[in-house]
Amino acid sequence: MNTKSDCVMAVRPRSVRAPKRPRRGATLVIVAITISVLLMFAGLAIDFGRLYLIASRHESLADAVALSSLVDRRRNLSWNELVTYANAVYAANPVADVSSRQMLLEAGQWDYTTRTFTPASWDGTTASRVTGTVGVDWTFARVFGSASRTTRVEAIASLAAIRSTNCLKPFLMPYGALLSRIGRSSQVVTHQLNPTDFQRIRQLATVEAFAIGTAAATSTANVATAAFRTPTNSEQDFAAALQPSCSAPVTVSVNQELFGYTSTLTGSAVTSALGLLCGGSGDVWTRTCSPAQIIEVPIFDQVTTSAGQTRYRVRYIGGFRLTRLSRDNGVDRIHGHFTTISKTGAGDVLPMLGPVFRSALVR
């Protein structure tokens, strides 16, 4: 008997999966948002990059205007003339792609110690400040609700300035006298003193006699007298400058021209002041200074005459030990020797660093 066994096959139930939802639309939305954000930041980068470039060009223009004003300063232009030239420089260098721009030129003094600019009248000042604004219309940044942006630029240029630790005395030493002492030709007024020259000047202590009178730029034997900043040539002003001390130090700009003093030294006010400067006893013109005074005097390298006024261009400030006064055959003389070349206080441009009479951007 054939028997058939029943075979039972176990069938596992198939898991039921949820139907797939279409995601193609969500991806497109994410991509669109991402691209929009990227484009927005790219637009901002373009706008701010354009602003930076325009501001940089405008700042360079402000630098040029500030420097050119000091170049014109050396030409003894009036303030109105200088502003006219500065505006011409500004107008001749347009900055493209701006909605507005303006410039203000000011004269003043730059303090190298505090690094501050103080506005002042043009007479006697040594620095110029240019402030300006430049406006740029936004292209892409408008989406943030701002149509434009205005940025400010500033440039300050100052002539190299030196300040005496004591008040300057109205004796102008010729630059040739310095050169002759260190073995250089007194005719080469363009020579720049170097550290070795300064050391040699300090080491040399031979007393020399200098005639007080009109001095040429290359003279080695004469000393000129000056009225400093004003051409009044007042005997009282001159006598006041001869005092051993004064109320405040005098600041002179390198390349500044000091007015010559044309009167004689025979006035009572002048001789009295000389007696105080060269202490001692007896007649002023036969006196040995006791103690010998070290006075700070301007050292000039060029002489110009305009409208009957003699002007001496300052190159350095020299320390001079005054030892004696004399009058020989009607010629007034001072005796002494150089001790150092002072560059203290406001000065930050040393003689060995290139041309002394130069303008430089300080901000």
Secondary structure, DSSP 8 states (H G I E B T S, - for coil): -----------------------HHHHHHHHHHHHHHHHHHHHHHHHHHHHHHHHHHHHHHHHHHHHHHHHHHTTT--HHHHHHHHHHHHHTS--SS-SEEEEEEEEEEEETTTTEEEE--STT--EEEEEEEEEEE-SSGGGGT--EEEEEEEEEEEE-EEE-SS---SEEEEHHHHHHHTTS-TT-TT----HHHHHHHHH----EEEEES---TT-SSEEEEEEET-TT--HHHHHHHTSS--SS--EEETT-EEEE--S-S-SHHHHHHHHHHS-SSS-GGG-EEEEEEEEEEEEEEEEEEETTEEEEEEEEEEEEEEEEEEEETTEEEEEEEEEEEE-BTT----GGGS-SS-EEE--
